[in-house]
Amino acid sequence: MGDDELTGESIAIVGAGFGGLSAAAHLGAAGADVTVYERHDHVGGVAGRIEGEGFRFDAGPSWYLMPEVFERFFGAFDREPGDFYELVRLDPNYRVFWDDGDRADVPADPAAAAELFESYEPGAGEALETYLADAKEAYEIGMERFVVPKRSRFRECLSLDVALSARGLSLIGTMDDHVADHFGHPKLRQLVQYTLVFLGGSPYNTPALYKLMSHVDYGLGVYYPIGGIAEVVDAMATVAVDQGARIETNAEVSAITPTADGLEVTVGDGRSVHDRVVSNASPAYTERELLPKGAVDRSADYWEERTYGPSAFMLYLGVEGDVDPLEHHTLVLPTDWGPHFESIFEEPRWPENPAYYVNVPSRTDPTVAPDGCETVVVLVPIAPGLEDGPDRREAFRDRILEGLAAETGVDLEGRIRFEEHTCVSDYADGFGKPQGTALGLAHTLRQTGPLRPSHRAPGLDRLYYVGGDTGPGIGMPMCLLSGEHVTQAIEADVAGGPLDRLLAQ
Ligand SMILES: Cc1cc2nc3c(=O)[nH]c(=O)nc-3n(C[C@H](O)[C@H](O)[C@H](O)COP(=O)(O)OP(=O)(O)OC[C@H]3O[C@@H](n4cnc5c(N)ncnc54)[C@H](O)[C@@H]3O)c2cc1C
């Protein structure tokens, strides 16, 4: 991306999530006149902050993975993460409690992780080393070919055969089949598959190439920014403003209307016309709620037929006293998690015996809880579209707290000083997420790589998408890169002739 290639272009961005803020910084650096409209009173999107009674919670993401991508983002503006926040590498990566009473720490050091695997199954230590070597190769090929330098959809298709011929990438078969080839013990299979939930998928519907995720946690490490993910969001907003972007909060866009002069954006009673609009709101919501009918070449059925990643039942708990033995990241897993995934993707229902995740950032960072207290966040992945009225939430909350006490020995009842929850309808109403998915379009085979919705809205020039529902996909690092990709697409459209545009399709 060169400087000033977009001088004179007025660009509106709808939404200040990770993708919107990244796009704002990159487009601003390229010389565009950027205005970000965010409906909430804060930036960050699902990565917001909840505060009360001296506790501070990250509302959404809590695993800071792929630190190199954050370095790349800040580096593009001659900054580095350390200018804004202190990063700590966690060890263990996480702790697991199974419902049969067993527990394990997955260490940051891969050699120690191999020992842990060996202790469950003879030969599994070596199998892990082989698996991680393959995962590393898949990660490097995947990043180089599909993720970091934007390859247009056209070029991606041309290069797909080359990429697949490389050892390590496979679109054939699911993660479940692939992992079963390496590990016999069901618990070991879980330990290398749990990261699929980050992609909004399950072992049964995610292609085997996503073994690369094991390199992300075992190889690259799990980090935490002191102060929480909100520090990263604040840093991104600072960088975007430094690059000249204006960020307006409490500014809900109610319509995007094509006109002869560009795209008109309606916010409250105000209207402004921009050369281009980048929507960080989900493309499904943008096309169904903000654009006039028929404005894009995509049928309404398209969005009905997609596979959406899980929604989440989130509990934010400010707790008095300690919560030993919970770690910074703790997974509580049934030994058979098949029925839980089935309740998300096959037969949507509230799970009876859920797998869930508990985050206690105050274990690492005392600034997020008052003295003698802990900040606890529980995330239970659940099916999008579920009814989540107050009675249902209350009953499920009680079920989870009872399970936590039984499975980890940590009884929180009677010492909760702050409590909030978020569920399906909050993601739908607050963020425009289709069916209330928390994560967006799952990375199933037909929603991966070039098959994900493009950065360019089909059939409507000058409208673009950025964020987790477009390329490269779900997660903070991917959304950071998405802002870079959409900027490249806009630069190609502004500068390019017809051939560039064809290649950029
Ligand atoms: C509970 C949870 C846990 C997660 N855990 C992790 C994790 O540990 N690690 C990780 O890397 N990723 C994690 N993720 C995924 C990651 O957080 C997301 O992929 C990423 O933050 C999504 O960013 P986005 O750019 O798609 O925008 P979003 O966060 O979806 O933001 C879109 C923005 O658009 C705004 N908007 C929508 N409509 C309008 C409108 N009409 N007018 C104005 N503004 C509008 C919304 O208010 C919002 O601010 C998690 C997600 C969730 C929900």
PDBQT file of the ligand as one rigid body, heavy atoms in Angstrom, charges set to zero:
ROOT
HETATM    1  C1  LIG A 601     -17.461 -14.173  22.778  1.00  0.00    +0.000 C 
HETATM    2  C2  LIG A 601     -16.379 -14.094  21.739  1.00  0.00    +0.000 A 
HETATM    3  C3  LIG A 601     -15.121 -14.613  22.004  1.00  0.00    +0.000 A 
HETATM    4  C4  LIG A 601     -14.110 -14.516  21.041  1.00  0.00    +0.000 A 
HETATM    5  N1  LIG A 601     -12.854 -14.977  21.348  1.00  0.00    +0.000 NA
HETATM    6  C5  LIG A 601     -11.829 -14.703  20.506  1.00  0.00    +0.000 A 
HETATM    7  C6  LIG A 601     -10.491 -14.893  20.940  1.00  0.00    +0.000 A 
HETATM    8  O1  LIG A 601     -10.254 -15.310  22.069  1.00  0.00    +0.000 OA
HETATM    9  N2  LIG A 601      -9.485 -14.563  20.070  1.00  0.00    +0.000 N 
HETATM   10  C7  LIG A 601      -9.741 -14.043  18.832  1.00  0.00    +0.000 A 
HETATM   11  O2  LIG A 601      -8.791 -13.716  18.093  1.00  0.00    +0.000 OA
HETATM   12  N3  LIG A 601     -11.019 -13.837  18.406  1.00  0.00    +0.000 NA
HETATM   13  C8  LIG A 601     -12.053 -14.141  19.216  1.00  0.00    +0.000 A 
HETATM   14  N4  LIG A 601     -13.340 -13.877  18.845  1.00  0.00    +0.000 N 
HETATM   15  C9  LIG A 601     -13.591 -13.417  17.468  1.00  0.00    +0.000 C 
HETATM   16  C10 LIG A 601     -13.262 -11.950  17.276  1.00  0.00    +0.000 C 
HETATM   17  O3  LIG A 601     -13.601 -11.233  18.414  1.00  0.00    +0.000 OA
HETATM   18  C11 LIG A 601     -14.060 -11.421  16.095  1.00  0.00    +0.000 C 
HETATM   19  O4  LIG A 601     -13.784 -12.225  14.936  1.00  0.00    +0.000 OA
HETATM   20  C12 LIG A 601     -13.737  -9.980  15.757  1.00  0.00    +0.000 C 
HETATM   21  O5  LIG A 601     -13.599  -9.164  16.902  1.00  0.00    +0.000 OA
HETATM   22  C13 LIG A 601     -14.864  -9.459  14.866  1.00  0.00    +0.000 C 
HETATM   23  O6  LIG A 601     -14.512  -8.197  14.368  1.00  0.00    +0.000 OA
HETATM   24  P1  LIG A 601     -15.281  -7.556  13.145  1.00  0.00    +0.000 P 
HETATM   25  O7  LIG A 601     -14.341  -6.641  12.456  1.00  0.00    +0.000 OA
HETATM   26  O8  LIG A 601     -15.911  -8.605  12.298  1.00  0.00    +0.000 OA
HETATM   27  O9  LIG A 601     -16.388  -6.617  13.773  1.00  0.00    +0.000 OA
HETATM   28  P2  LIG A 601     -17.477  -6.689  14.935  1.00  0.00    +0.000 P 
HETATM   29  O10 LIG A 601     -16.830  -6.918  16.229  1.00  0.00    +0.000 OA
HETATM   30  O11 LIG A 601     -18.609  -7.555  14.527  1.00  0.00    +0.000 OA
HETATM   31  O12 LIG A 601     -17.950  -5.167  14.912  1.00  0.00    +0.000 OA
HETATM   32  C14 LIG A 601     -18.819  -4.647  13.949  1.00  0.00    +0.000 C 
HETATM   33  C15 LIG A 601     -19.196  -3.260  14.429  1.00  0.00    +0.000 C 
HETATM   34  O13 LIG A 601     -20.176  -2.705  13.546  1.00  0.00    +0.000 OA
HETATM   35  C16 LIG A 601     -21.078  -1.955  14.336  1.00  0.00    +0.000 C 
HETATM   36  N5  LIG A 601     -22.321  -1.782  13.597  1.00  0.00    +0.000 N 
HETATM   37  C17 LIG A 601     -23.164  -2.756  13.161  1.00  0.00    +0.000 A 
HETATM   38  N6  LIG A 601     -24.210  -2.213  12.534  1.00  0.00    +0.000 NA
HETATM   39  C18 LIG A 601     -24.020  -0.868  12.559  1.00  0.00    +0.000 A 
HETATM   40  C19 LIG A 601     -24.767   0.236  12.068  1.00  0.00    +0.000 A 
HETATM   41  N7  LIG A 601     -25.933   0.075  11.407  1.00  0.00    +0.000 N 
HETATM   42  N8  LIG A 601     -24.275   1.484  12.256  1.00  0.00    +0.000 NA
HETATM   43  C20 LIG A 601     -23.102   1.682  12.902  1.00  0.00    +0.000 A 
HETATM   44  N9  LIG A 601     -22.366   0.660  13.413  1.00  0.00    +0.000 NA
HETATM   45  C21 LIG A 601     -22.825  -0.595  13.223  1.00  0.00    +0.000 A 
HETATM   46  C22 LIG A 601     -21.258  -2.796  15.581  1.00  0.00    +0.000 C 
HETATM   47  O14 LIG A 601     -21.780  -2.042  16.659  1.00  0.00    +0.000 OA
HETATM   48  C23 LIG A 601     -19.817  -3.245  15.825  1.00  0.00    +0.000 C 
HETATM   49  O15 LIG A 601     -19.123  -2.330  16.633  1.00  0.00    +0.000 OA
HETATM   50  C24 LIG A 601     -14.370 -13.932  19.779  1.00  0.00    +0.000 A 
HETATM   51  C25 LIG A 601     -15.653 -13.416  19.502  1.00  0.00    +0.000 A 
HETATM   52  C26 LIG A 601     -16.636 -13.484  20.479  1.00  0.00    +0.000 A 
HETATM   53  C27 LIG A 601     -17.988 -12.894  20.187  1.00  0.00    +0.000 C 
ENDROOT
TORSDOF 0
